Amino acid sequence: MTRPTKDVYVQESLPLVASMLQLLDRDPLSETAGCFDRQYWHYRTMDFPCGMSQEFVLPLALAWKHPFPDNPHHQQDRVREWTLSGIDFARRAAHKDGSCDDYYPFERALGAAVYSLHGMAEAYRIVDGDDPNLVAFLAQRARWVMAHGESGVLANHHAIAAAALQSTALVTGDDTFATAARAKARETLSHQHDEGWFREYDGFDPGYQTVTVDFLARYWRASGDDDVLEGLERAVELLEAAQHPDGTFGGEYAARSAYHAQPHGLELLAPRFPAAARVSDRLLGALTAGRRARNDDDRLQGHHVYSYLMAWVDFAPRDDAPTRLQPDPARTHLGACGVLIDRRREAFLIAGLAKGGPFRIYRGTDLVANDSGVAIVTEDDRVLVSHIGHDAEVTDDGAVVSTTQRFAYATRERMTPVKLIVLRAVMITVGRWFRTLVRKLLQRRLITRKVGAPFTLTRTIERTDTGFRVTDSIKRGPGAPRAKHLRLGIGQTSTYVAVSQPWDPAWLLPWTDLDDRVNELNDGGVVEIVRDW
């Protein structure tokens, strides 16, 4: 295998720095100078600025500092000026306690706070800022992060908080933040299962695992806290097992349907852990081949851009030995989170058993199956899906694995003028004092809610001589509505996850139309589908 050059990191990310500059209010005389939320300052369709967007100062600072190939922003005075302006806008737009909002006013979102704090503290260090007001603001936001949590377990947020607090300690010289960073790192590790995965709500998400590794490794490098290395090594070894043969990560089988693939932490760990170098090399191969999922919209593009740029800066020297194309064949059933990884010499399968069995199958490096589950459209046009929740019943005898999941009604709730007015009214009045309660209610409605339907899917996965056989048994229960359409979906998600639904070449595979089996389901109550790869 010819090892790809590290310049691929820059080729994939540097063009998006220009996109961020377009999003930025660059007018120094504007009241919103430094704001990266173009919907707020330019189109004026939003009534508050998104605090998450201010993390974009970090890609700007990196582009100003480093001589990346074909970098027009290197050492440009105005780029440094805009970086500091972005931090200052965050200061001016923050609540009095230093927090910020993400999706609605007075949200005081921890995710937006830790992402932006990390980006701003690192950017301030990179451009060698010298503004006591900005230092005081970063300290204030850090204190807010120290004092607040969030509902649900998102291990990546704790890792980001650890890195952000450690960066703030370096900016301010205050060891209080370093102590808090160490505590956050321990909290992150407390959410790592013995199987190696970090918890994201209800399970393992390989894409988000790259995020947690990314930020926890940055914390380690900045703090010298070697106590996190054992957990990082186990996390990286699991990432190698879960990495697709084409070098990518993630999909609808994952706990949060994420497609993240952040390489900076892997580069930091590569000198210590050979698996990190191998995973990174395969990811570089995916980038070279144009296989990365595109999550480049105005809100999310910053996450991977600064990780790519920092991976170029901290690229770990490799020896001359070529990277193994694939890990050794192995079958791994992560029973605690319900994920099956079956790597054979001829084929590879990864499935989210706890979600009812969404899966991907590869032949060599070619994706041949990308299944997000079964979808039924009833005669009254309601959509039922098999992939909601993480509560499927799973059995595994070591050769054949079976997962049984009850269908649920797809929940794709949209905002309406009335709902928007109600949410704003609640948050402007009493909701601002109950941020955690409001978040829990929204999570329950948009993310974790499952309204069951009287259909079940039993999906069986077994090896064949050279590949895999998947057998689906769809059963219609007593009192169930009649079906009008029956489909096998690709790329389908039915609950809200911000980072899901990027563009991914895997979605070029077609859905499977099974309408010719609908009468069999309605009249006989059972349909069985057998597929071989």
Secondary structure, DSSP 8 states (H G I E B T S, - for coil): -----THHHHHHHHHHHHHHHHHS---TTSTTTT---HHHHTS---SS--GGGGGGHHHHHHHHHS--TT-TTTT-HHHHHHHHHHHHHHHHHS-TTS---SSSTT---HHHHHHHHHHHHHHHHHTT---HHHHHHHHHHHHHHHH---SS-BHHHHHHHHHHHHHHHHHH--HHHHHHHHHHHHHHHHTB-TTS-B-BTTB--HHHHHHHHHHHHHHHHHH--GGGHHHHHHHHHHHHHHS-TTS----TTSTT-------HHHHHHTTT-HHHHHHHHHHHHHHHTT---B--STTTHHHHHHHHHHHHHT-----SS---SS---EEEEETTTTEEEEE-SSEEEEEEGGGT--EEEEETTEEEEEE-EEEEEETT--EEES-SSS--EEEE-SSEEEEEEEEEE-------HHHHHHHHHHHHTTGGG-HHHHHHHHHIIIII---EEEEEEEEEEEE-SSSEEEEEEEEE-TT---EEEEEEESS---S--TT-S-B-GGGGS--EE-GGGHHIIIIISEEEEEEE-
